[in-house]
Amino acid sequence: MKVNIVSVVVIFCCLVISVNALRSISESYGVGLIYDTRKVQLQQQYIELIKKKNELDYINTPFFAEKQLRESLNYYKAGEKLVVFTQKPAPLVSTEETIAPIDVKKIWLDVLLYGVSSPRL
């Protein structure tokens, strides 16, 4: 079996090209991971900055200044009462929905006898 020098050079070139392609793919994947982690960090910093901006906006309102003065001077308007909540109050109306039991046999009987009139969600 005679090996042609041209075929060896072609195979060697293909091997070098494929190794370089794999290396560039792995490097770009690494850069993508670094980009993703940096993006998450920047999003978290943005959220923190928004929170601080909202807090600063509240501090700059006249309501906050009045509240601070009242607390520091222990001054209250006539008829004003202080209410302190120590725990989350229980809701007056139950938020749980009562679910009536579904009679599956009756539903199937209606479907078999009368067909489907409208979808039941």
MARTI-771454 format. One record per residue: residue number from 0; x, y, z of N, C-alpha, C, O in turn; residue in one letter. Coordinates in Angstrom, 1 decimal, padded with zeros to 4 digits. Layout:
<rs>
<resi->NUM	neast->X	nnorth->Y	nup->Z	caeast->X	canorth->Y	caup->Z	ceast->X	cnorth->Y	cup->Z	oeast->X	onorth->Y	oup->Z	resn->a>
...
</rs>
This chain:
<rs>
<resi->0	neast->000.8	nnorth->-001.2	nup->000.0	caeast->000.0	canorth->000.0	caup->000.0	ceast->000.9	cnorth->001.2	cup->000.0	oeast->001.7	onorth->001.4	oup->000.9	resn->m>
<resi->1	neast->000.7	nnorth->002.0	nup->-001.0	caeast->001.5	canorth->003.2	caup->-001.2	ceast->000.8	cnorth->004.4	cup->-000.7	oeast->-000.4	onorth->004.7	oup->-001.1	resn->k>
<resi->2	neast->001.4	nnorth->005.2	nup->000.2	caeast->000.8	canorth->006.4	caup->000.8	ceast->001.2	cnorth->007.6	cup->000.0	oeast->002.4	onorth->007.9	oup->-000.2	resn->v>
<resi->3	neast->000.3	nnorth->008.3	nup->-000.5	caeast->000.5	canorth->009.5	caup->-001.3	ceast->000.8	cnorth->010.7	cup->-000.4	oeast->000.1	onorth->010.9	oup->000.6	resn->n>
<resi->4	neast->001.9	nnorth->011.4	nup->-000.6	caeast->002.3	canorth->012.5	caup->000.2	ceast->001.2	cnorth->013.6	cup->000.3	oeast->001.0	onorth->014.3	oup->001.3	resn->i>
<resi->5	neast->000.5	nnorth->013.8	nup->-000.8	caeast->-000.5	canorth->014.8	caup->-000.9	ceast->-001.7	cnorth->014.5	cup->000.0	oeast->-002.2	onorth->015.4	oup->000.7	resn->v>
<resi->6	neast->-002.1	nnorth->013.2	nup->000.1	caeast->-003.2	canorth->012.8	caup->001.0	ceast->-002.8	cnorth->013.0	cup->002.4	oeast->-003.6	onorth->013.3	oup->003.3	resn->s>
<resi->7	neast->-001.5	nnorth->012.7	nup->002.8	caeast->-001.0	canorth->012.9	caup->004.1	ceast->-001.1	cnorth->014.4	cup->004.5	oeast->-001.5	onorth->014.8	oup->005.6	resn->v>
<resi->8	neast->-000.7	nnorth->015.3	nup->003.6	caeast->-000.7	canorth->016.7	caup->003.9	ceast->-002.1	cnorth->017.2	cup->004.0	oeast->-002.4	onorth->018.0	oup->004.9	resn->v>
<resi->9	neast->-003.0	nnorth->016.7	nup->003.2	caeast->-004.5	canorth->017.1	caup->003.3	ceast->-005.0	cnorth->016.6	cup->004.6	oeast->-005.8	onorth->017.4	oup->005.2	resn->v>
<resi->10	neast->-004.8	nnorth->015.4	nup->005.0	caeast->-005.3	canorth->014.9	caup->006.3	ceast->-004.7	cnorth->015.7	cup->007.5	oeast->-005.4	onorth->016.0	oup->008.4	resn->i>
<resi->11	neast->-003.4	nnorth->016.0	nup->007.4	caeast->-002.8	canorth->016.8	caup->008.4	ceast->-003.4	cnorth->018.2	cup->008.5	oeast->-003.7	onorth->018.7	oup->009.6	resn->f>
<resi->12	neast->-003.7	nnorth->018.9	nup->007.4	caeast->-004.3	canorth->020.2	caup->007.4	ceast->-005.7	cnorth->020.1	cup->007.9	oeast->-006.1	onorth->021.0	oup->008.7	resn->c>
<resi->13	neast->-006.5	nnorth->019.1	nup->007.6	caeast->-007.8	canorth->018.9	caup->008.1	ceast->-007.8	cnorth->018.7	cup->009.7	oeast->-008.6	onorth->019.3	oup->010.4	resn->c>
<resi->14	neast->-006.8	nnorth->018.0	nup->010.1	caeast->-006.6	canorth->017.8	caup->011.6	ceast->-006.3	cnorth->019.1	cup->012.3	oeast->-006.9	onorth->019.4	oup->013.3	resn->l>
<resi->15	neast->-005.4	nnorth->019.9	nup->011.7	caeast->-005.0	canorth->021.2	caup->012.3	ceast->-006.2	cnorth->022.1	cup->012.3	oeast->-006.5	onorth->022.8	oup->013.3	resn->v>
<resi->16	neast->-007.0	nnorth->022.1	nup->011.3	caeast->-008.2	canorth->023.0	caup->011.2	ceast->-009.2	cnorth->022.6	cup->012.2	oeast->-009.8	onorth->023.5	oup->012.9	resn->i>
<resi->17	neast->-009.4	nnorth->021.3	nup->012.3	caeast->-010.5	canorth->020.8	caup->013.3	ceast->-010.0	cnorth->021.1	cup->014.7	oeast->-010.9	onorth->021.5	oup->015.6	resn->s>
<resi->18	neast->-008.7	nnorth->020.9	nup->015.1	caeast->-008.2	canorth->021.2	caup->016.4	ceast->-008.4	cnorth->022.7	cup->016.7	oeast->-008.8	onorth->023.1	oup->017.8	resn->v>
<resi->19	neast->-008.1	nnorth->023.6	nup->015.8	caeast->-008.2	canorth->025.0	caup->016.0	ceast->-009.7	cnorth->025.4	cup->016.1	oeast->-010.0	onorth->026.3	oup->016.9	resn->n>
<resi->20	neast->-010.6	nnorth->024.8	nup->015.4	caeast->-012.0	canorth->025.1	caup->015.5	ceast->-012.5	cnorth->024.7	cup->016.9	oeast->-013.3	onorth->025.4	oup->017.5	resn->a>
<resi->21	neast->-012.1	nnorth->023.5	nup->017.3	caeast->-012.5	canorth->023.1	caup->018.7	ceast->-012.0	cnorth->024.0	cup->019.8	oeast->-012.7	onorth->024.3	oup->020.7	resn->l>
<resi->22	neast->-010.8	nnorth->024.5	nup->019.6	caeast->-010.2	canorth->025.4	caup->020.6	ceast->-010.9	cnorth->026.7	cup->020.6	oeast->-011.2	onorth->027.2	oup->021.7	resn->r>
<resi->23	neast->-011.3	nnorth->027.2	nup->019.4	caeast->-012.0	canorth->028.5	caup->019.4	ceast->-013.4	cnorth->028.3	cup->019.9	oeast->-013.9	onorth->029.3	oup->020.6	resn->s>
<resi->24	neast->-014.0	nnorth->027.2	nup->019.7	caeast->-015.4	canorth->026.9	caup->020.3	ceast->-015.3	cnorth->026.9	cup->021.8	oeast->-016.2	onorth->027.5	oup->022.5	resn->i>
<resi->25	neast->-014.3	nnorth->026.2	nup->022.3	caeast->-014.2	canorth->026.1	caup->023.8	ceast->-013.9	cnorth->027.5	cup->024.4	oeast->-014.4	onorth->027.8	oup->025.5	resn->s>
<resi->26	neast->-013.1	nnorth->028.3	nup->023.7	caeast->-012.8	canorth->029.6	caup->024.2	ceast->-014.0	cnorth->030.5	cup->024.2	oeast->-014.2	onorth->031.3	oup->025.1	resn->e>
<resi->27	neast->-014.8	nnorth->030.4	nup->023.1	caeast->-016.0	canorth->031.3	caup->023.1	ceast->-017.0	cnorth->030.8	cup->024.1	oeast->-017.8	onorth->031.6	oup->024.6	resn->s>
<resi->28	neast->-017.1	nnorth->029.5	nup->024.4	caeast->-018.0	canorth->029.0	caup->025.4	ceast->-017.6	cnorth->029.6	cup->026.8	oeast->-018.4	onorth->030.0	oup->027.6	resn->y>
<resi->29	neast->-016.2	nnorth->029.6	nup->027.0	caeast->-015.7	canorth->030.2	caup->028.3	ceast->-016.1	cnorth->031.7	cup->028.4	oeast->-016.4	onorth->032.1	oup->029.5	resn->g>
<resi->30	neast->-015.9	nnorth->032.4	nup->027.3	caeast->-016.2	canorth->033.8	caup->027.3	ceast->-017.7	cnorth->034.0	cup->027.5	oeast->-018.1	onorth->034.9	oup->028.2	resn->v>
<resi->31	neast->-018.5	nnorth->033.1	nup->027.0	caeast->-020.0	canorth->033.2	caup->027.2	ceast->-020.4	cnorth->033.0	cup->028.6	oeast->-021.3	onorth->033.7	oup->029.1	resn->g>
<resi->32	neast->-019.7	nnorth->032.1	nup->029.3	caeast->-019.9	canorth->031.8	caup->030.7	ceast->-019.6	cnorth->033.1	cup->031.5	oeast->-020.3	onorth->033.5	oup->032.5	resn->l>
<resi->33	neast->-018.4	nnorth->033.7	nup->031.2	caeast->-018.0	canorth->034.9	caup->031.9	ceast->-019.0	cnorth->036.0	cup->031.7	oeast->-019.3	onorth->036.7	oup->032.6	resn->i>
<resi->34	neast->-019.5	nnorth->036.1	nup->030.4	caeast->-020.4	canorth->037.1	caup->030.1	ceast->-021.7	cnorth->036.9	cup->030.9	oeast->-022.3	onorth->037.9	oup->031.4	resn->y>
<resi->35	neast->-022.2	nnorth->035.7	nup->031.0	caeast->-023.4	canorth->035.4	caup->031.7	ceast->-023.3	cnorth->035.7	cup->033.2	oeast->-024.2	onorth->036.3	oup->033.7	resn->d>
<resi->36	neast->-022.2	nnorth->035.4	nup->033.8	caeast->-022.1	canorth->035.7	caup->035.2	ceast->-022.0	cnorth->037.2	cup->035.4	oeast->-022.5	onorth->037.7	oup->036.4	resn->t>
<resi->37	neast->-021.3	nnorth->037.9	nup->034.6	caeast->-021.2	canorth->039.3	caup->034.7	ceast->-022.5	cnorth->040.0	cup->034.5	oeast->-022.9	onorth->041.0	oup->035.1	resn->r>
<resi->38	neast->-023.3	nnorth->039.4	nup->033.6	caeast->-024.7	canorth->040.0	caup->033.3	ceast->-025.5	cnorth->039.8	cup->034.5	oeast->-026.3	onorth->040.7	oup->034.9	resn->k>
<resi->39	neast->-025.4	nnorth->038.7	nup->035.2	caeast->-026.2	canorth->038.4	caup->036.4	ceast->-025.8	cnorth->039.4	cup->037.5	oeast->-026.6	onorth->040.0	oup->038.2	resn->v>
<resi->40	neast->-024.5	nnorth->039.6	nup->037.6	caeast->-024.0	canorth->040.6	caup->038.6	ceast->-024.5	cnorth->042.0	cup->038.4	oeast->-024.9	onorth->042.7	oup->039.3	resn->q>
<resi->41	neast->-024.5	nnorth->042.4	nup->037.1	caeast->-024.9	canorth->043.7	caup->036.8	ceast->-026.4	cnorth->043.9	cup->037.0	oeast->-026.9	onorth->044.9	oup->037.4	resn->l>
<resi->42	neast->-027.2	nnorth->042.8	nup->036.7	caeast->-028.6	canorth->042.9	caup->037.0	ceast->-028.9	cnorth->043.0	cup->038.5	oeast->-029.8	onorth->043.8	oup->038.9	resn->q>
<resi->43	neast->-028.1	nnorth->042.3	nup->039.3	caeast->-028.3	canorth->042.4	caup->040.8	ceast->-027.9	cnorth->043.8	cup->041.3	oeast->-028.6	onorth->044.4	oup->042.1	resn->q>
<resi->44	neast->-026.8	nnorth->044.4	nup->040.7	caeast->-026.4	canorth->045.7	caup->041.1	ceast->-027.5	cnorth->046.7	cup->040.6	oeast->-027.8	onorth->047.7	oup->041.4	resn->q>
<resi->45	neast->-028.1	nnorth->046.5	nup->039.5	caeast->-029.1	canorth->047.4	caup->039.0	ceast->-030.3	cnorth->047.4	cup->039.9	oeast->-030.9	onorth->048.4	oup->040.3	resn->y>
<resi->46	neast->-030.7	nnorth->046.2	nup->040.4	caeast->-031.9	canorth->046.1	caup->041.3	ceast->-031.5	cnorth->046.8	cup->042.6	oeast->-032.4	onorth->047.5	oup->043.2	resn->i>
<resi->47	neast->-030.3	nnorth->046.6	nup->043.1	caeast->-029.9	canorth->047.3	caup->044.4	ceast->-030.0	cnorth->048.9	cup->044.2	oeast->-030.4	onorth->049.6	oup->045.1	resn->e>
<resi->48	neast->-029.5	nnorth->049.3	nup->043.0	caeast->-029.5	canorth->050.8	caup->042.8	ceast->-030.9	cnorth->051.3	cup->042.7	oeast->-031.2	onorth->052.4	oup->043.2	resn->l>
<resi->49	neast->-031.8	nnorth->050.5	nup->042.1	caeast->-033.2	canorth->051.0	caup->042.0	ceast->-033.8	cnorth->051.1	cup->043.4	oeast->-034.6	onorth->052.0	oup->043.7	resn->i>
<resi->50	neast->-033.5	nnorth->050.1	nup->044.3	caeast->-034.0	canorth->050.1	caup->045.6	ceast->-033.5	cnorth->051.3	cup->046.4	oeast->-034.2	onorth->052.0	oup->047.1	resn->k>
<resi->51	neast->-032.2	nnorth->051.6	nup->046.2	caeast->-031.6	canorth->052.8	caup->046.9	ceast->-032.2	cnorth->054.1	cup->046.4	oeast->-032.4	onorth->055.0	oup->047.1	resn->k>
<resi->52	neast->-032.4	nnorth->054.1	nup->045.1	caeast->-033.0	canorth->055.3	caup->044.5	ceast->-034.4	cnorth->055.6	cup->045.0	oeast->-034.8	onorth->056.7	oup->045.3	resn->k>
<resi->53	neast->-035.2	nnorth->054.5	nup->045.1	caeast->-036.6	canorth->054.6	caup->045.7	ceast->-036.5	cnorth->055.1	cup->047.1	oeast->-037.3	onorth->055.9	oup->047.6	resn->n>
<resi->54	neast->-035.6	nnorth->054.6	nup->047.9	caeast->-035.4	canorth->055.0	caup->049.3	ceast->-035.0	cnorth->056.4	cup->049.4	oeast->-035.5	onorth->057.2	oup->050.2	resn->e>
<resi->55	neast->-034.1	nnorth->056.8	nup->048.5	caeast->-033.7	canorth->058.2	caup->048.5	ceast->-034.8	cnorth->059.2	cup->048.1	oeast->-034.9	onorth->060.2	oup->048.6	resn->l>
<resi->56	neast->-035.6	nnorth->058.7	nup->047.1	caeast->-036.7	canorth->059.5	caup->046.7	ceast->-037.7	cnorth->059.7	cup->047.9	oeast->-038.3	onorth->060.8	oup->048.0	resn->d>
<resi->57	neast->-037.9	nnorth->058.7	nup->048.6	caeast->-038.8	canorth->058.8	caup->049.8	ceast->-038.2	cnorth->059.7	cup->050.9	oeast->-038.9	onorth->060.5	oup->051.5	resn->y>
<resi->58	neast->-036.9	nnorth->059.6	nup->051.0	caeast->-036.2	canorth->060.5	caup->052.1	ceast->-036.4	cnorth->061.9	cup->051.7	oeast->-036.4	onorth->062.8	oup->052.5	resn->i>
<resi->59	neast->-036.4	nnorth->062.2	nup->050.4	caeast->-036.5	canorth->063.6	caup->049.9	ceast->-037.9	cnorth->064.2	cup->049.9	oeast->-038.1	onorth->065.3	oup->049.6	resn->n>
<resi->60	neast->-038.9	nnorth->063.4	nup->050.3	caeast->-040.2	canorth->063.9	caup->050.3	ceast->-040.5	cnorth->064.7	cup->051.6	oeast->-039.8	onorth->064.5	oup->052.6	resn->t>
<resi->61	neast->-041.4	nnorth->065.6	nup->051.6	caeast->-041.8	canorth->066.4	caup->052.8	ceast->-042.4	cnorth->065.5	cup->053.9	oeast->-042.4	onorth->065.8	oup->055.0	resn->p>
<resi->62	neast->-043.1	nnorth->064.4	nup->053.4	caeast->-043.7	canorth->063.5	caup->054.4	ceast->-042.6	cnorth->062.8	cup->055.3	oeast->-042.8	onorth->062.7	oup->056.5	resn->f>
<resi->63	neast->-041.5	nnorth->062.5	nup->054.7	caeast->-040.4	canorth->061.9	caup->055.5	ceast->-039.8	cnorth->062.9	cup->056.5	oeast->-039.6	onorth->062.6	oup->057.6	resn->f>
<resi->64	neast->-039.6	nnorth->064.1	nup->056.0	caeast->-039.1	canorth->065.2	caup->056.9	ceast->-040.0	cnorth->065.4	cup->058.1	oeast->-039.6	onorth->065.6	oup->059.2	resn->a>
<resi->65	neast->-041.3	nnorth->065.5	nup->057.8	caeast->-042.3	canorth->065.7	caup->058.8	ceast->-042.3	cnorth->064.5	cup->059.8	oeast->-042.4	onorth->064.7	oup->061.0	resn->e>
<resi->66	neast->-042.2	nnorth->063.3	nup->059.3	caeast->-042.2	canorth->062.1	caup->060.2	ceast->-041.0	cnorth->062.2	cup->061.1	oeast->-041.1	onorth->061.9	oup->062.3	resn->k>
<resi->67	neast->-039.8	nnorth->062.5	nup->060.5	caeast->-038.6	canorth->062.6	caup->061.3	ceast->-038.7	cnorth->063.6	cup->062.4	oeast->-038.2	onorth->063.4	oup->063.5	resn->q>
<resi->68	neast->-039.2	nnorth->064.8	nup->062.0	caeast->-039.3	canorth->065.9	caup->063.0	ceast->-040.3	cnorth->065.5	cup->064.1	oeast->-040.0	onorth->065.7	oup->065.3	resn->l>
<resi->69	neast->-041.4	nnorth->064.8	nup->063.8	caeast->-042.4	canorth->064.4	caup->064.8	ceast->-041.7	cnorth->063.4	cup->065.7	oeast->-041.9	onorth->063.4	oup->066.9	resn->r>
<resi->70	neast->-041.0	nnorth->062.4	nup->065.1	caeast->-040.4	canorth->061.4	caup->066.0	ceast->-039.3	cnorth->062.0	cup->066.9	oeast->-039.2	onorth->061.6	oup->068.1	resn->e>
<resi->71	neast->-038.5	nnorth->062.9	nup->066.3	caeast->-037.4	canorth->063.5	caup->067.1	ceast->-037.9	cnorth->064.4	cup->068.2	oeast->-037.4	onorth->064.5	oup->069.3	resn->s>
<resi->72	neast->-039.0	nnorth->065.2	nup->067.9	caeast->-039.5	canorth->066.1	caup->068.9	ceast->-040.7	cnorth->065.5	cup->069.7	oeast->-041.2	onorth->066.2	oup->070.6	resn->l>
<resi->73	neast->-041.1	nnorth->064.3	nup->069.4	caeast->-042.2	canorth->063.6	caup->070.1	ceast->-043.4	cnorth->064.5	cup->070.0	oeast->-044.1	onorth->064.7	oup->071.0	resn->n>
<resi->74	neast->-043.7	nnorth->065.0	nup->068.8	caeast->-044.9	canorth->065.9	caup->068.6	ceast->-045.9	cnorth->065.2	cup->067.7	oeast->-045.6	onorth->064.6	oup->066.7	resn->y>
<resi->75	neast->-047.2	nnorth->065.3	nup->068.2	caeast->-048.3	canorth->064.7	caup->067.4	ceast->-049.4	cnorth->065.7	cup->067.3	oeast->-049.6	onorth->066.5	oup->068.2	resn->y>
<resi->76	neast->-050.2	nnorth->065.6	nup->066.2	caeast->-051.3	canorth->066.5	caup->066.1	ceast->-052.4	cnorth->066.1	cup->067.0	oeast->-052.5	onorth->064.9	oup->067.5	resn->k>
<resi->77	neast->-053.3	nnorth->067.0	nup->067.3	caeast->-054.4	canorth->066.7	caup->068.2	ceast->-055.4	cnorth->065.7	cup->067.5	oeast->-055.7	onorth->065.9	oup->066.3	resn->a>
<resi->78	neast->-055.7	nnorth->064.7	nup->068.2	caeast->-056.6	canorth->063.7	caup->067.7	ceast->-055.8	cnorth->062.6	cup->067.0	oeast->-056.5	onorth->061.6	oup->066.5	resn->g>
<resi->79	neast->-054.6	nnorth->062.7	nup->066.8	caeast->-053.8	canorth->061.7	caup->066.1	ceast->-053.4	cnorth->060.6	cup->067.0	oeast->-053.1	onorth->060.8	oup->068.2	resn->e>
<resi->80	neast->-053.6	nnorth->059.4	nup->066.6	caeast->-053.3	canorth->058.2	caup->067.4	ceast->-052.2	cnorth->057.4	cup->066.7	oeast->-052.1	onorth->057.3	oup->065.5	resn->k>
<resi->81	neast->-051.4	nnorth->056.8	nup->067.6	caeast->-050.3	canorth->055.9	caup->067.1	ceast->-050.8	cnorth->054.5	cup->067.1	oeast->-051.2	onorth->054.0	oup->068.2	resn->l>
<resi->82	neast->-050.6	nnorth->053.8	nup->066.0	caeast->-050.9	canorth->052.4	caup->065.9	ceast->-049.7	cnorth->051.6	cup->065.5	oeast->-049.0	onorth->052.0	oup->064.6	resn->v>
<resi->83	neast->-049.4	nnorth->050.6	nup->066.3	caeast->-048.2	canorth->049.8	caup->066.1	ceast->-048.6	cnorth->048.4	cup->065.8	oeast->-049.3	onorth->047.8	oup->066.6	resn->v>
<resi->84	neast->-048.2	nnorth->047.8	nup->064.7	caeast->-048.5	canorth->046.5	caup->064.3	ceast->-047.3	cnorth->045.6	cup->064.6	oeast->-046.2	onorth->045.9	oup->064.1	resn->f>
<resi->85	neast->-047.4	nnorth->044.6	nup->065.4	caeast->-046.3	canorth->043.8	caup->065.7	ceast->-046.2	cnorth->042.5	cup->064.9	oeast->-045.1	onorth->042.0	oup->064.6	resn->t>
<resi->86	neast->-047.4	nnorth->042.1	nup->064.4	caeast->-047.4	canorth->040.9	caup->063.5	ceast->-048.4	cnorth->041.3	cup->062.3	oeast->-049.1	onorth->042.2	oup->062.4	resn->q>
<resi->87	neast->-048.3	nnorth->040.5	nup->061.3	caeast->-049.2	canorth->040.7	caup->060.2	ceast->-050.6	cnorth->040.3	cup->060.7	oeast->-050.8	onorth->039.2	oup->061.1	resn->k>
<resi->88	neast->-051.5	nnorth->041.3	nup->060.5	caeast->-052.9	canorth->041.0	caup->061.0	ceast->-053.6	cnorth->039.9	cup->060.1	oeast->-053.3	onorth->039.7	oup->058.9	resn->p>
<resi->89	neast->-054.4	nnorth->039.1	nup->060.8	caeast->-055.1	canorth->038.1	caup->060.1	ceast->-056.2	cnorth->038.7	cup->059.2	oeast->-056.8	onorth->039.7	oup->059.6	resn->a>
<resi->90	neast->-056.4	nnorth->038.2	nup->058.0	caeast->-057.4	canorth->038.7	caup->057.1	ceast->-058.8	cnorth->038.5	cup->057.6	oeast->-059.1	onorth->037.5	oup->058.3	resn->p>
<resi->91	neast->-059.6	nnorth->039.5	nup->057.4	caeast->-061.0	canorth->039.4	caup->057.9	ceast->-061.8	cnorth->038.5	cup->057.1	oeast->-062.7	onorth->037.8	oup->057.6	resn->l>
<resi->92	neast->-061.5	nnorth->038.4	nup->055.8	caeast->-062.2	canorth->037.5	caup->054.9	ceast->-061.2	cnorth->036.4	cup->054.4	oeast->-060.1	onorth->036.7	oup->054.1	resn->v>
<resi->93	neast->-061.7	nnorth->035.2	nup->054.5	caeast->-060.8	canorth->034.1	caup->054.1	ceast->-060.5	cnorth->034.2	cup->052.6	oeast->-061.4	onorth->034.4	oup->051.8	resn->s>
<resi->94	neast->-059.2	nnorth->034.0	nup->052.3	caeast->-058.8	canorth->034.1	caup->050.9	ceast->-058.9	cnorth->032.7	cup->050.2	oeast->-058.8	onorth->032.7	oup->049.0	resn->t>
<resi->95	neast->-059.1	nnorth->031.7	nup->051.0	caeast->-059.3	canorth->030.4	caup->050.3	ceast->-060.6	cnorth->030.3	cup->049.7	oeast->-061.7	onorth->030.6	oup->050.3	resn->e>
<resi->96	neast->-060.7	nnorth->029.8	nup->048.5	caeast->-061.9	canorth->029.6	caup->047.8	ceast->-062.5	cnorth->028.2	cup->048.2	oeast->-061.7	onorth->027.2	oup->048.2	resn->e>
<resi->97	neast->-063.8	nnorth->028.1	nup->048.4	caeast->-064.3	canorth->026.8	caup->048.7	ceast->-064.7	cnorth->026.2	cup->047.3	oeast->-065.3	onorth->026.8	oup->046.5	resn->t>
<resi->98	neast->-064.2	nnorth->025.0	nup->047.2	caeast->-064.5	canorth->024.3	caup->045.9	ceast->-065.5	cnorth->023.2	cup->046.2	oeast->-065.4	onorth->022.3	oup->047.0	resn->i>
<resi->99	neast->-066.6	nnorth->023.3	nup->045.4	caeast->-067.7	canorth->022.4	caup->045.5	ceast->-067.2	cnorth->021.0	cup->044.9	oeast->-066.5	onorth->021.0	oup->043.9	resn->a>
<resi->100	neast->-067.6	nnorth->019.9	nup->045.5	caeast->-067.3	canorth->018.6	caup->044.9	ceast->-067.9	cnorth->018.5	cup->043.5	oeast->-069.0	onorth->018.9	oup->043.3	resn->p>
<resi->101	neast->-067.1	nnorth->017.9	nup->042.6	caeast->-067.6	canorth->017.7	caup->041.2	ceast->-068.1	cnorth->016.3	cup->041.0	oeast->-067.5	onorth->015.3	oup->041.4	resn->i>
<resi->102	neast->-069.3	nnorth->016.2	nup->040.5	caeast->-069.9	canorth->014.9	caup->040.2	ceast->-069.5	cnorth->014.5	cup->038.8	oeast->-070.1	onorth->014.9	oup->037.8	resn->d>
<resi->103	neast->-068.4	nnorth->013.7	nup->038.8	caeast->-067.9	canorth->013.3	caup->037.5	ceast->-068.8	cnorth->012.4	cup->036.7	oeast->-068.9	onorth->012.5	oup->035.5	resn->v>
<resi->104	neast->-069.6	nnorth->011.6	nup->037.4	caeast->-070.5	canorth->010.7	caup->036.7	ceast->-071.6	cnorth->011.5	cup->036.0	oeast->-071.9	onorth->011.1	oup->034.8	resn->k>
<resi->105	neast->-072.1	nnorth->012.5	nup->036.6	caeast->-073.1	canorth->013.3	caup->036.0	ceast->-072.5	cnorth->014.1	cup->034.8	oeast->-073.2	onorth->014.2	oup->033.7	resn->k>
<resi->106	neast->-071.3	nnorth->014.6	nup->034.9	caeast->-070.7	canorth->015.3	caup->033.7	ceast->-070.6	cnorth->014.3	cup->032.6	oeast->-070.9	onorth->014.7	oup->031.4	resn->i>
<resi->107	neast->-070.1	nnorth->013.1	nup->032.8	caeast->-069.9	canorth->012.1	caup->031.7	ceast->-071.3	cnorth->011.8	cup->031.1	oeast->-071.4	onorth->011.6	oup->029.9	resn->w>
<resi->108	neast->-072.3	nnorth->011.6	nup->031.9	caeast->-073.6	canorth->011.3	caup->031.4	ceast->-074.1	cnorth->012.4	cup->030.5	oeast->-074.7	onorth->012.1	oup->029.5	resn->l>
<resi->109	neast->-073.9	nnorth->013.6	nup->031.0	caeast->-074.4	canorth->014.8	caup->030.1	ceast->-073.6	cnorth->014.8	cup->028.8	oeast->-074.2	onorth->015.1	oup->027.8	resn->d>
<resi->110	neast->-072.3	nnorth->014.5	nup->028.9	caeast->-071.5	canorth->014.5	caup->027.6	ceast->-072.0	cnorth->013.4	cup->026.7	oeast->-072.1	onorth->013.7	oup->025.5	resn->v>
<resi->111	neast->-072.3	nnorth->012.2	nup->027.2	caeast->-072.7	canorth->011.1	caup->026.4	ceast->-074.1	cnorth->011.3	cup->025.8	oeast->-074.4	onorth->011.0	oup->024.7	resn->l>
<resi->112	neast->-075.0	nnorth->011.9	nup->026.6	caeast->-076.4	canorth->012.1	caup->026.2	ceast->-076.6	cnorth->013.3	cup->025.3	oeast->-077.3	onorth->013.3	oup->024.3	resn->l>
<resi->113	neast->-076.0	nnorth->014.4	nup->025.7	caeast->-076.2	canorth->015.7	caup->025.0	ceast->-075.0	cnorth->016.2	cup->024.2	oeast->-075.2	onorth->017.2	oup->023.4	resn->y>
<resi->114	neast->-073.9	nnorth->015.6	nup->024.3	caeast->-072.7	canorth->016.1	caup->023.6	ceast->-072.0	cnorth->017.3	cup->024.4	oeast->-072.5	onorth->017.7	oup->025.5	resn->g>
<resi->115	neast->-071.0	nnorth->017.8	nup->023.8	caeast->-070.3	canorth->018.9	caup->024.5	ceast->-070.8	cnorth->020.2	cup->024.0	oeast->-070.7	onorth->020.4	oup->022.8	resn->v>
<resi->116	neast->-071.4	nnorth->021.0	nup->024.8	caeast->-072.0	canorth->022.2	caup->024.4	ceast->-070.9	cnorth->023.4	cup->024.5	oeast->-070.9	onorth->024.2	oup->023.6	resn->s>
<resi->117	neast->-070.1	nnorth->023.4	nup->025.5	caeast->-069.1	canorth->024.4	caup->025.6	ceast->-067.9	cnorth->023.8	cup->026.4	oeast->-068.2	onorth->022.9	oup->027.3	resn->s>
<resi->118	neast->-066.7	nnorth->024.3	nup->026.2	caeast->-065.6	canorth->023.7	caup->027.0	ceast->-065.7	cnorth->024.1	cup->028.4	oeast->-066.1	onorth->025.2	oup->028.8	resn->p>
<resi->119	neast->-065.4	nnorth->023.2	nup->029.3	caeast->-065.4	canorth->023.4	caup->030.8	ceast->-064.0	cnorth->023.6	cup->031.2	oeast->-063.1	onorth->022.8	oup->031.1	resn->r>
<resi->120	neast->-063.7	nnorth->024.8	nup->031.7	caeast->-062.4	canorth->025.2	caup->032.2	ceast->-062.2	cnorth->025.1	cup->033.6	oeast->-061.2	onorth->025.4	oup->034.2	resn->l>
</rs>
